[in-house]
Amino acid sequence: MTEEGGVETTVVVIREYDPKTDRESVEQVESSCEVGPNGELSLYTDLLGDPICRVRNSPLYLMLVAEIVNNNNTNHETKQIVGMIRGCIKTVTCGTKFSRNKSADPPKPLPVYTKLAYILGLRVSPFHRRMGIGLKLVNRIEQWFGDNGAEYSYIATDDANEPSVSLFTGKCGYTKFRNPSVLVHPVFAHRLNVSNRVTIIKLTPSDSESIYRNRFSTTEFFPRDIDSVLNNQLNLGTFLAVPRGYIWDGSGKFLSDPPENWAIMSVWNCKDVFKLEVKGASKLRKGLAKTSRILDRVFPFLRLPSLPKIFSPFGFHMLYGFGGSGPMYTKYAKDLFGFAHNLAKEYKCGVVATEVSSEDPLKLAIPHWKVLSFTDLWCMKRLGEDYSDGSVGDWRKSQPGLSIFVDPREI
Ligand SMILES: CC(C)(COP(=O)(O)OP(=O)(O)OC[C@H]1O[C@@H](n2cnc3c(N)ncnc32)[C@H](O)[C@@H]1OP(=O)(O)O)[C@@H](O)C(=O)NCCC(=O)NCCS
């Protein structure tokens, strides 16, 4: 955007975010931006004073701001931050190949990795939209992705978020790729029951890593640096549900001789990273939510489904790395969910959430409220056409698997 005529110039500068000078302005833009479609109710994020928080746990990340610089004829310069974007890069599984061995054993599936970039937290102030600023931010961050060797870039958005979908698919060359479901459940004032058919064991990060690498490394989007996820202080633990009476003797023994049924899940504490708030609810709706909460707190034995305080900033836990085996696997996963709900209650969270592939049987097994849950749209772009197709070919054209591994660092 340039208005030139010797009198006044206005340019949009895209530059790296500077925490010393930009924090307040960025927070102002963030708090003025709804996330997703602007319906009766809108979701807003509060980044708790750290605008980089949503990417800082990734191995490589960058945050850019868009600043309008105005120079008038008296050589007086004014600057205003009006938009921002975050991006991160990591290595993930994009497919599977089979080991070639000369023994009689069947070939083992092995992960095929790619360097993947992720765009998140793109925001443009409502007063500066449709001026090409969002597009400039995307173009510049993609340049950084390419400079750092990323082969693909993806974004997650709401299918109903027309500005975002048309920006990425219409102007930036992204294609619709996957439609995972975000399953959200309120944290009740009462505890959920966990069946006594299972024992739930908290694993050490190294046992968790062995199980995840051994059983899930061929799952799409599995991060090669899973160890840094599991050792991060936001990871509250990895939990294994096994039949009651099973004796745990380390991951080596477990992997060589697992019980018939088992399930695994990890819990990530998003509450210490950012908060969410639902705005736009009527007084009646807020009143009903408050009443349900009071009743649930006073009469927990009635097990009333109650709505927590989601109309003021609330935190949540993300449940990730759900998986397992056996005919009772989804039931065990549901037990893990109940356990995680009760943990989130201790942490005073508003909701617990998990994200699963559209094909995943867990979609039916994990309790959630339809009114709070939604379908995510992941769009993917191949950043360069000169990469070799390797053994998986073009990832964008591959069929979805039964599961995806959702990295909690990117929520
Ligand atoms: C999505 C968002 C970042 C777009 O920013 P922007 O600066 O207005 O986008 P641009 O001006 O660069 O638009 C580029 C193209 O995107 C598409 N687009 C942008 N806004 C649109 C809208 N409201 N309706 C339809 N298409 C739209 C158009 O194709 C547009 O090109 P055009 O203006 O030549 O038609 C902005 O609307 C926003 O901050 N929304 C709230 C936060 C959000 O939803 N972020 C995305 C999460 S992934």
The ligand as an SDF file (V2000), in Angstrom:
LIG
                    3D

 48 50  0  0  0  0  0  0  0  0999 V2000
   -7.8510  -14.0470    7.7390 C   0  0  0  0  0  0  0  0  0  0  0  0
   -7.2020  -12.6660    7.8590 C   0  0  0  0  0  0  0  0  0  0  0  0
   -5.8260  -12.8140    8.4690 C   0  0  0  0  0  0  0  0  0  0  0  0
   -7.0740  -12.0730    6.4280 C   0  0  0  0  0  0  0  0  0  0  0  0
   -6.2960  -10.8900    6.5170 O   0  0  0  0  0  0  0  0  0  0  0  0
   -6.3960   -9.7090    5.4170 P   0  0  0  0  0  0  0  0  0  0  0  0
   -5.2420   -8.8230    5.6190 O   0  0  0  0  0  0  0  0  0  0  0  0
   -7.7390   -9.1080    5.4740 O   0  0  0  0  0  0  0  0  0  0  0  0
   -6.2440  -10.5270    4.0610 O   0  0  0  0  0  0  0  0  0  0  0  0
   -5.7930   -9.9340    2.6500 P   0  0  0  0  0  0  0  0  0  0  0  0
   -6.2670   -8.5240    2.5100 O   0  0  0  0  0  0  0  0  0  0  0  0
   -4.3430  -10.1670    2.4780 O   0  0  0  0  0  0  0  0  0  0  0  0
   -6.6240  -10.8560    1.6720 O   0  0  0  0  0  0  0  0  0  0  0  0
   -6.0180  -11.6380    0.6850 C   0  0  0  0  0  0  0  0  0  0  0  0
   -7.0820  -12.4980    0.0340 C   0  0  0  0  0  0  0  0  0  0  0  0
   -7.6960  -13.3590    1.0170 O   0  0  0  0  0  0  0  0  0  0  0  0
   -9.0960  -13.4930    0.6950 C   0  0  0  0  0  0  0  0  0  0  0  0
   -9.9110  -12.8460    1.7420 N   0  0  0  0  0  0  0  0  0  0  0  0
   -9.4730  -12.0930    2.7810 C   0  0  0  0  0  0  0  0  0  0  0  0
  -10.5190  -11.6930    3.5430 N   0  0  0  0  0  0  0  0  0  0  0  0
  -11.6200  -12.1920    2.9710 C   0  0  0  0  0  0  0  0  0  0  0  0
  -13.0110  -12.1250    3.2950 C   0  0  0  0  0  0  0  0  0  0  0  0
  -13.4410  -11.4280    4.3650 N   0  0  0  0  0  0  0  0  0  0  0  0
  -13.8840  -12.7900    2.5000 N   0  0  0  0  0  0  0  0  0  0  0  0
  -13.4680  -13.4930    1.4200 C   0  0  0  0  0  0  0  0  0  0  0  0
  -12.1510  -13.5750    1.0440 N   0  0  0  0  0  0  0  0  0  0  0  0
  -11.2510  -12.9450    1.8240 C   0  0  0  0  0  0  0  0  0  0  0  0
   -9.3040  -12.7760   -0.6080 C   0  0  0  0  0  0  0  0  0  0  0  0
   -9.0160  -13.6820   -1.6490 O   0  0  0  0  0  0  0  0  0  0  0  0
   -8.2310  -11.7110   -0.5420 C   0  0  0  0  0  0  0  0  0  0  0  0
   -7.8480  -11.2100   -1.7960 O   0  0  0  0  0  0  0  0  0  0  0  0
   -8.6720   -9.9640   -2.4400 P   0  0  0  0  0  0  0  0  0  0  0  0
   -8.7950   -8.9320   -1.3800 O   0  0  0  0  0  0  0  0  0  0  0  0
   -7.8020   -9.5670   -3.6000 O   0  0  0  0  0  0  0  0  0  0  0  0
   -9.9870  -10.5320   -2.8450 O   0  0  0  0  0  0  0  0  0  0  0  0
   -8.0790  -11.6930    8.7020 C   0  0  0  0  0  0  0  0  0  0  0  0
   -9.3970  -11.7120    8.2030 O   0  0  0  0  0  0  0  0  0  0  0  0
   -8.1030  -12.0130   10.2060 C   0  0  0  0  0  0  0  0  0  0  0  0
   -7.2300  -11.5750   10.9560 O   0  0  0  0  0  0  0  0  0  0  0  0
   -9.1210  -12.7790   10.6520 N   0  0  0  0  0  0  0  0  0  0  0  0
   -9.2720  -13.1250   12.0850 C   0  0  0  0  0  0  0  0  0  0  0  0
   -8.2540  -14.1270   12.5460 C   0  0  0  0  0  0  0  0  0  0  0  0
   -8.2560  -15.3940   11.6900 C   0  0  0  0  0  0  0  0  0  0  0  0
   -9.2990  -15.9660   11.4030 O   0  0  0  0  0  0  0  0  0  0  0  0
   -7.0520  -15.8170   11.3190 N   0  0  0  0  0  0  0  0  0  0  0  0
   -6.8370  -16.9720   10.4760 C   0  0  0  0  0  0  0  0  0  0  0  0
   -6.6060  -18.1720   11.3140 C   0  0  0  0  0  0  0  0  0  0  0  0
   -5.7480  -19.3600   10.3460 S   0  0  0  0  0  0  0  0  0  0  0  0
  1  2  1  0
  2  3  1  0
  2  4  1  0
  2 36  1  0
  4  5  1  0
  5  6  1  0
  6  7  2  0
  6  8  1  0
  6  9  1  0
  9 10  1  0
 10 11  2  0
 10 12  1  0
 10 13  1  0
 13 14  1  0
 14 15  1  0
 15 16  1  0
 15 30  1  0
 16 17  1  0
 17 18  1  0
 17 28  1  0
 18 19  1  0
 18 27  1  0
 19 20  2  0
 20 21  1  0
 21 22  1  0
 21 27  2  0
 22 23  1  0
 22 24  2  0
 24 25  1  0
 25 26  2  0
 26 27  1  0
 28 29  1  0
 28 30  1  0
 30 31  1  0
 31 32  1  0
 32 33  2  0
 32 34  1  0
 32 35  1  0
 36 37  1  0
 36 38  1  0
 38 39  2  0
 38 40  1  0
 40 41  1  0
 41 42  1  0
 42 43  1  0
 43 44  2  0
 43 45  1  0
 45 46  1  0
 46 47  1  0
 47 48  1  0
M  END
$$$$
